[in-house]
Amino acid sequence: MSSRMNRRQVLQAGTAAGLGYLFTGPALSVARAFGANDRVRVAGIGVGGKGFSDIKDAGQFMEVVGLCDIDESAKHLGAAAAQFPKAKTFTDFRVMMDKLGKEIDAYTISTPDHTHALPAAMAIRAGKHVYVQKPLTRTVFEAHLLRKLAAEHKVCTQMGNQGTAENGLRRAVELIQAGVIGNVKEVHVWTNRPIWDQAPKVVAPLAKMDVPKTVHWDEFLGPAPECAYNKGYHPFAWRGFWAYGTGAIGDMACHTANMAFMALKLGHPSSVKATAEGVNAWTCPSAANVVLKFPARGDLPPVTLNWYEGKKDGQKLTPPAELLAKVLTQKGKDGKPEKLVDSGSILVGDKGILYSPNDYGAAFRVTPNGLLDGMQSAKPEKLPVNGGGDTGHKKEWFEAIKANDPKKALSNFDYASYLTAAFLLGNVAIRAGKGFDFNGETLEAKGCPEAAQFIKQEARKGYDMLEAKA
């Protein structure tokens, strides 16, 4: 049977101080240490769709004791409960944490983007390990807050960009860092997203519909403003709405730009600018080109990274034709010229160009002359060998927990926060309508006060505990 906190109870409680031990956690919370035979107990928050595979994968290594989803239907909470019949079920993560928290060691969080940060922050403050789906958060402020909290509370974390586990990606990172293509000053990344409704088709709130009996709409909204239910928001198309998702760049950059970001040791961008089509206050754009400039890092030169999404005048946005001519040099079995893949990345070095025709950066080739063709199948030589895909990504997180070593998980929040936040700044520039220089220490968009409201946003009462202010 599900347990839930109704809206009236939430509003009466109001702040973290009134919502129990696990809403702020002890001031000196410490993650539990595990012996060789100890079982790690995990709970899933958001267990439908991708969340189902996340908790199912985690359940291969840990004991699943709790399940939470705002949708009690057979395709969501019902399916997870059937998979793990001994686990207790909930529709409100706050109630699960308050009632079951002492029995939980770790959480998978696979909700819509706007409800990633709050349960993750609450869990970390209570000394719990967390696995959070990509993008790590919906806002830049949230991403860096989770990074700081994870370091403070010494928990093991992992973001769900499972391409990080691919041996091909890890080998590409090693080769780039070894200087195979020389100094890289230019990166291009593109995607086939969006594949859901947003601008230009949708630019305003959807019409009110009756809420299905299985859906707890208030819990779906979470920290987002009040809004009437429509099936166009739940369970998938929320990605195209600013209140709940982060659009194409939020959905895919943590995958498709991951290899370049890791290989080039990128962090805070120094400046951000964007040109976009169909910009509006309610949904993400129909097309965008985001330009992120990163400063020099030690001996590494400055880097300009270009992101492309959507279509303009019916044409998909892609890297410049003159660059593609240097990359698309092979012919298919039918003898026809090679075509650009729907999603991929290109890194331009002063000795060569690396082309990855792959969302995860796990396959790649280097030009000119096909240098290192086939090397993508080689195992990494310095980075740990994984190659286990999505399940391997969970296993690596589990091994980090057992070893009490956060660095064992390669997409831990010390890395994933920078990756996520850098690309979310692209959304900030789109919404602010202008580019800006960025101060990573203060999270300030210089000369662009319009950006502040998108870098950090206020939460609805009852879900305003992110910073644990009583």
WORAWO-V704583 format. One record per backbone hydrogen bond with DSSP energy under -1.0 kcal/mol. CO is the residue of the C=O (numbers start at 0). NH is the residue of the N-H. E is the energy in kcal/mol with one decimal. If there is no record, write none. Layout:
co: [CO | CO]
nh: [NH | NH]
e: [E | E]
//
This chain:
co: [2 | 5 | 6 | 7 | 8 | 9 | 12 | 13 | 14 | 15 | 19 | 20 | 20 | 25 | 34 | 39 | 40 | 40 | 41 | 42 | 43 | 44 | 47 | 48 | 49 | 50 | 51 | 52 | 53 | 54 | 56 | 57 | 57 | 62 | 64 | 65 | 66 | 67 | 69 | 70 | 72 | 72 | 75 | 76 | 77 | 78 | 79 | 83 | 87 | 89 | 91 | 92 | 93 | 94 | 95 | 99 | 100 | 104 | 105 | 106 | 107 | 108 | 111 | 112 | 115 | 116 | 117 | 118 | 119 | 120 | 122 | 123 | 128 | 129 | 130 | 131 | 138 | 139 | 140 | 141 | 142 | 143 | 144 | 145 | 146 | 147 | 148 | 149 | 155 | 157 | 158 | 160 | 161 | 162 | 164 | 165 | 166 | 167 | 168 | 169 | 170 | 171 | 172 | 173 | 174 | 175 | 180 | 180 | 182 | 184 | 185 | 186 | 187 | 188 | 189 | 192 | 197 | 197 | 211 | 213 | 215 | 216 | 217 | 220 | 222 | 228 | 229 | 232 | 235 | 236 | 237 | 238 | 239 | 240 | 240 | 243 | 245 | 246 | 247 | 248 | 251 | 251 | 252 | 256 | 257 | 258 | 259 | 260 | 269 | 270 | 271 | 272 | 274 | 276 | 276 | 281 | 283 | 285 | 286 | 287 | 288 | 289 | 290 | 291 | 292 | 292 | 293 | 296 | 299 | 302 | 303 | 304 | 305 | 306 | 308 | 309 | 311 | 314 | 319 | 320 | 323 | 326 | 329 | 331 | 335 | 343 | 344 | 345 | 346 | 347 | 347 | 351 | 352 | 353 | 354 | 355 | 355 | 364 | 366 | 367 | 369 | 370 | 371 | 373 | 374 | 387 | 388 | 389 | 390 | 391 | 392 | 393 | 394 | 395 | 396 | 397 | 398 | 399 | 404 | 405 | 408 | 410 | 411 | 411 | 412 | 414 | 415 | 416 | 417 | 418 | 419 | 420 | 422 | 423 | 424 | 425 | 426 | 427 | 428 | 435 | 436 | 438 | 438 | 443 | 444 | 447 | 450 | 450 | 451 | 454 | 459 | 464]
nh: [90 | 9 | 10 | 11 | 12 | 13 | 14 | 461 | 17 | 18 | 22 | 23 | 24 | 28 | 37 | 62 | 104 | 105 | 64 | 107 | 67 | 109 | 50 | 52 | 53 | 54 | 55 | 56 | 57 | 58 | 59 | 60 | 61 | 41 | 87 | 43 | 89 | 45 | 215 | 76 | 75 | 77 | 79 | 80 | 81 | 82 | 83 | 86 | 66 | 68 | 95 | 96 | 97 | 98 | 99 | 102 | 103 | 128 | 42 | 130 | 44 | 132 | 114 | 115 | 119 | 120 | 121 | 122 | 123 | 124 | 127 | 126 | 106 | 157 | 108 | 159 | 142 | 143 | 144 | 145 | 146 | 147 | 148 | 149 | 150 | 151 | 152 | 154 | 129 | 131 | 160 | 163 | 164 | 165 | 386 | 169 | 170 | 171 | 172 | 173 | 174 | 175 | 176 | 177 | 179 | 178 | 350 | 351 | 349 | 303 | 347 | 305 | 345 | 307 | 343 | 309 | 200 | 201 | 214 | 71 | 219 | 220 | 221 | 223 | 459 | 208 | 232 | 237 | 238 | 239 | 240 | 246 | 283 | 243 | 244 | 113 | 249 | 250 | 251 | 252 | 254 | 255 | 256 | 260 | 261 | 262 | 263 | 265 | 437 | 292 | 435 | 290 | 288 | 285 | 286 | 241 | 198 | 310 | 276 | 308 | 274 | 306 | 272 | 304 | 269 | 270 | 302 | 299 | 296 | 293 | 186 | 291 | 188 | 289 | 287 | 316 | 314 | 311 | 323 | 324 | 327 | 328 | 337 | 334 | 331 | 189 | 355 | 187 | 353 | 184 | 185 | 348 | 366 | 346 | 364 | 344 | 357 | 354 | 352 | 370 | 372 | 365 | 374 | 376 | 377 | 391 | 392 | 393 | 394 | 395 | 396 | 397 | 398 | 399 | 400 | 401 | 402 | 404 | 407 | 408 | 411 | 158 | 414 | 415 | 416 | 418 | 419 | 420 | 421 | 422 | 423 | 424 | 425 | 427 | 428 | 429 | 430 | 431 | 432 | 271 | 445 | 442 | 443 | 438 | 447 | 450 | 453 | 454 | 455 | 140 | 462 | 467]
e: [-1.7 | -2.1 | -2.5 | -2.1 | -2.1 | -3.3 | -2.6 | -1.0 | -1.2 | -1.5 | -1.5 | -1.0 | -2.7 | -1.5 | -1.1 | -2.9 | -2.6 | -1.7 | -2.6 | -2.2 | -2.1 | -3.0 | -2.0 | -1.2 | -2.1 | -2.4 | -2.3 | -2.5 | -2.4 | -2.1 | -1.7 | -1.7 | -2.0 | -2.8 | -2.3 | -2.3 | -2.1 | -3.3 | -2.9 | -2.3 | -1.3 | -2.4 | -1.8 | -2.6 | -1.9 | -1.6 | -2.3 | -1.7 | -2.5 | -1.9 | -2.0 | -2.5 | -1.8 | -2.8 | -2.8 | -2.3 | -1.6 | -2.2 | -2.0 | -2.6 | -3.2 | -2.6 | -2.3 | -1.5 | -1.6 | -2.9 | -2.5 | -2.4 | -2.6 | -2.3 | -2.5 | -2.2 | -2.3 | -1.3 | -3.1 | -2.7 | -1.7 | -1.8 | -2.1 | -2.4 | -1.6 | -2.0 | -2.5 | -2.6 | -1.8 | -2.3 | -2.6 | -1.3 | -1.3 | -2.2 | -1.7 | -2.3 | -1.8 | -1.6 | -2.8 | -1.9 | -2.5 | -2.4 | -2.5 | -1.9 | -2.5 | -2.5 | -2.3 | -1.5 | -2.2 | -1.4 | -2.3 | -1.1 | -1.2 | -2.1 | -3.0 | -2.8 | -2.7 | -2.1 | -1.5 | -1.5 | -1.1 | -1.8 | -1.5 | -3.0 | -1.5 | -2.5 | -2.0 | -2.7 | -1.7 | -2.3 | -2.3 | -1.0 | -1.3 | -1.5 | -2.0 | -2.2 | -2.5 | -1.5 | -3.5 | -1.6 | -1.7 | -2.2 | -2.5 | -1.7 | -1.6 | -2.8 | -1.9 | -2.5 | -2.7 | -2.7 | -2.4 | -2.1 | -2.6 | -2.3 | -2.6 | -3.0 | -2.6 | -1.9 | -1.0 | -1.7 | -1.7 | -1.4 | -2.6 | -2.1 | -2.0 | -2.8 | -1.8 | -3.3 | -3.1 | -1.4 | -1.9 | -2.3 | -1.6 | -3.3 | -2.4 | -2.9 | -2.6 | -2.0 | -2.3 | -2.4 | -2.1 | -2.8 | -2.1 | -2.1 | -3.2 | -1.9 | -1.8 | -2.1 | -2.5 | -2.1 | -3.0 | -2.5 | -2.5 | -1.3 | -1.0 | -2.6 | -2.6 | -2.6 | -2.0 | -2.1 | -1.3 | -3.0 | -2.4 | -1.5 | -2.3 | -1.1 | -2.2 | -1.6 | -1.7 | -2.0 | -1.8 | -1.5 | -2.6 | -2.2 | -1.4 | -2.6 | -2.8 | -1.8 | -2.1 | -2.5 | -2.0 | -2.4 | -2.0 | -1.1 | -1.4 | -1.9 | -1.9 | -3.1 | -1.7 | -1.8 | -2.7 | -2.6 | -2.2 | -1.3 | -2.1 | -1.5 | -1.1 | -1.8 | -2.4 | -2.0 | -2.6 | -2.7 | -1.4 | -2.7 | -2.4 | -1.7 | -1.3 | -2.5 | -1.8 | -2.1 | -1.8 | -1.6 | -1.9 | -2.4 | -2.2 | -2.0]
//
